[in-house]
Amino acid sequence: MNTGGPGLPMTVPAEGLPARVRIHEVGARDGLQNEKATVPTAVKAEFVRRLAGTGLTTIEATSFVHPRWVPQLADAEELYPAVSDLPVELPVLVPNERGLDRALALGARRVAVFASATESFAKANLNRTVDEALAMFEPVVARAKEQGVHVRGYLSMCFGDPWEGAVPVPQVVRVCRALLDMGCDELSLGDTIGVATPGHVTALIGALTGAGVPVPALGVHFHDTYGQALSNTLAALQQGVATVDASAGGLGGCPYAKSATGNLATEDLVWMLRGLGIDTGVDLGRLVATSVWMAAHLGRPSPSRTVRALSHQEQ
């Protein structure tokens, strides 16, 4: 596997950045749920195992949603036991109490709920208002915490909405505070349609800290629709954020937001962080090989620039 050349990227640290970043890998869930064709369970399980072999410590495995809504993840009951022996964290998405019951029955110790900062997306994704969705999540979070389970709160449309346009920062802060107040351990700020820019990222994180949201509780989830995902990530790192969501090979988007394109590619993120001297614990060569393997199963090249550069994949 090509590594870019001896000593590349050259390590040049920048001041004021975290010494280590935890990558929250979402390719196996957020990536594969957007595939038109259903990936066989055995291939998904092997994907998770290969990702674990790269040094990633948090790999979102699947989602316990109703199969009618996300048929690509209808095999959650089969997949989770096939990977639960791995020595990594395996968060799963749970949309409601039924989903939580299914996850807990299989021994899941990390779950996530999926909220929205905007009314339009809450309606499209959950068929509820923002406040109705929060009310639905309250017993889910409460029961998970009673079981000692870690809860992540995803928040979509933090930086823009395809129906509503610009999303006021205080609106995002309100929903973030509500998720924290109900017991979420961490929040993932989602740029669901990829319209964020660095100044906006800085302003939102500043507003959140001003509202008493601790920076260690924040993660960021950027899409690369306008080529801004890495610059937005750097802006978040400069504010002290040290959890970044990314998807191996750049897989994924959002099935309920037609303008959303792929997630930030984990390989592109690791390349940047390596150049900044920030530790991730990830073996980039193994990660690239894993994404090349999955791209072959999906029948198309990986959209990740780093995967293409290091593996000489054709466009």
N, C-alpha and C positions, 0 to 999 in steps of 0.2 A: 504494500500500500504506500503510495506517495505521501510524504509528510509535508510537502511544500518546499523542501530544501533544508540543508543543514542550518540549525539555529533559527528557523522561521516558525511562527512570526517572532521577530526580535522582541524581547521582553523590555518594555519601557513603562514602569509604573507611573500612575498619576496620583496626585495627592487627594486625600479625602474620600477614597473609595474603600469598600469593605475588603478585608483580607481574603475572605472566602465567600462564595456565593453558592447557595443550595439551588440546584436546578430541579424544578418540579416538572418532570417529564409527562407530557400529556398525549404523546403520539398514539399510544395503544387505545385510548378512549376518545379524546377529542379528534384525533386524526382519523382513525378508522371508522368513526360513526358517520363520517361524511362521504365515505366511499359508496358509489352507486351499487357495486357488487358486494355481496356479503363475503367477508374473508373467513375461511374455515377456522373453527375453534383451535385446532392444532397449530395452525400457522400463527394465530394471535398469541397463543401460549408460548410458542418458540420466540416470537418477537419480544415478549416481555422478558423471557429468560436471557435473550441476547442483550437486551438493554441493561439488565441487571449485571451482566458480565462486563459492561463498559465502565462500571464504577458509579453509575447513577444510583442514588440512595432513595429517591422518591419517584415511583412510577405509577401513575394513575391507571388502574387496570381495566375498569369497565364501568358501566352505569346500570343501576337497577331500576330502569324506567320501564314502562309498559312496552312490550315488543311492537305494538301498533305504532308507537311514536318514533322509536328508533330501532327498526328491525335489524340493523347491523349489529346491535349489541344484545340481541335476544338470548344469547347463549351465556349470560352472566353466571348463571348457576353452574354451568359446566366449566367455564373458564377460570373462575376464581379459585376453586379447589386445585386446579392444575398448576397454579403458580404460587399458592399461599405458603409453600415451604421455603420460598426465596428469602434470603436475609436482608430484605429491603422493605421500606414502607410501601404499602399498596393501597392508596386511597381509592374509594369508589364513590360515584355520584349517586345520591338518593333524592328523588324528587318529592317524596312524601313519606308518611309513616309506613305504608305498605313496602315501599322500597327499603326503608330502614330495617323493617322486620326481615326481609330477604337477606340483606347484607349481614345483619347480626347473626342470623342463623348459620352463616358460613364462617363466622369468626372474624369479620372485618373489624379493624381497630381504628380506622381513619375513614371518615365519610365527608362528603361535601354536599352542600345545598346550592342551588343556582338561582339567584335573585336578579332583579333588573333595576336599574336606576331610572328607567323611563316607563311611562304607562303603556306606550305603544308596543314595546317589546314584551312587557309583562303579559299583555293581552295575546300577542302572537305566540309566545313561548309557553305560557302557563294558563291562558284563558282566564286571567284574573287581573285585578288592579294591583299596583305595587303593594298597597297595604294589605290586600287580601292574601297576596303571596307570602308576605312576612308573617301574617297570622297563621298560614298553613305550615310555615317552617318552625314556628315556636315550639310545638310539641315534639317535632322531630329533633331539634337541637337539645331540648330539655331531656328527652329520653336517652339520646346518645351520651350526653354528659353524665347522666345517672349511671350509665354503664362504663364510665371511664374512657369513652371513645373520643378521639380528637376530631373536631369539626372545623372544616374550612367553609367559608362563605364566598362563593363566586358572585361577583357583581358585574353584570353586563352593561354595555352602553355607557360606560363612565365618561367617554370623551366625545360622543356623537351618536346620533340615532338616525337610521335611514328615513324614518317617517317624520321625526320631530326636528331634525337638524341638530344645532348646538344644544348641549345639555348643561344647564347652569351648575357650577361647582357646588353651591350649597345644597342642591338637590341630591347630588351624589353623596355628600357628607352626611346628609340626614339618613339615607338608607344604610350607609356604612356603620353609623353609630347604632342604628337599630339592630343590625346583625351582631355587632359586638355586645350590645346590651343584652341580647337574648342568649349569649353564651358562646358564640363562635370564637375559636382560638386564633384563627387567622383569616384575613381577607385577601382575595385576589381581585385586583382592579383590572377589569377587562376593557380593552379597546376593540370591541367586537367587530367593527367595520374598518379598523385600521386608520382612522382619521386623526389620531393624536399627533401633536408635535411637542418638542422638548419643553418649551415654555409652559404649555398646558399641563404637562406631567408635573413639572416643578410646582406650579400653582396649586394643583389638586393635592399633592402630598403635603404641601405647606398648610393648606386649609384643614386637612385631616389631622395633622399634628396639633394645629391650633384648637381643634375641637376635642383634643384629648385622646386621639387614636395613636397608640404607640407605634413607632416605625417598625420595630421587630415583628409586629403582627401583620405587616403588609407584604404582599407579593404583587407582581405585575404580570399581565398577560397581554402581550401585544401581537397584533396581526400586521403583516407586511404589505397591505394593500397599496400603500403609496410609498413603499420603500423606507419607512420611518422606524421600523421596529427596533433596530439596533441603536439608533440615536436616542429614541425614547427610553430604551433600557439604560443607556449611559446616564441620562438625566435622572432616572430613578435611583441608580447607584450613587450618584452624587448627593442624593438626599438621604442616603443611608440604607436604602432598601437592599436586602441581601437574599431575597427569594425571587427567582425569575422562572416563570412558566415558559416552556419551549417544547417543540414537537420534533422528534427525530425525523430528519429528511424534509422538514417543513410541511408535513402532512396536516390536513385539516382546515376547517373554517367554521362556519356556523350554518346549520341547515335552515334556520329560521330568519337569516339575514342574507338576502340574495347577493348583496354587494360585498360580503365578507370573503376574503381570499385566505390563503394559508397562514398558519401560525408562524411565529418566529422559529426558524430552524435551529435545533439544538446545536448542530455543528457550527453554524455561523456564530452563535452565542459563545461557544467554547473557544473558537478561534480568537474572537475579540478579547475575551477574559484572559486567555493565555497571554496575549500580547500585553495586557495590562498587569500581568503578574498576579492575577487573582486566582486562587485555588478553587477548583471544582471537584477534584478527585476523579475526573472523567478521562478515559483513554480515548483520544480523538480518533486514532486509527481504527479501533474496534467499533466505535460509534459509526464512523463512515461505512465500514464494512456491513454493519447491521442495516443501515438505511439502503445501501445498494442491494442487499439481500431482499428487503421488503419491497423495494421498487420493482425488482424482478417479479415478485409475486403479484404486484399490482399491474404489471405490464406497461410501465412508463418510467421515464427517468425521474429522479428526485429533483424537486424544484430548488433545493438548497444549493447556493453558490459554492459553499465549501465542499459539499459532497461532490459536485461536478468537478471542481478544481483538483481535488485529491484523488478522485477515482477515474478522471478523464471520461466521465459519462458524456454521451452526446445529447444535444438538446432535442 
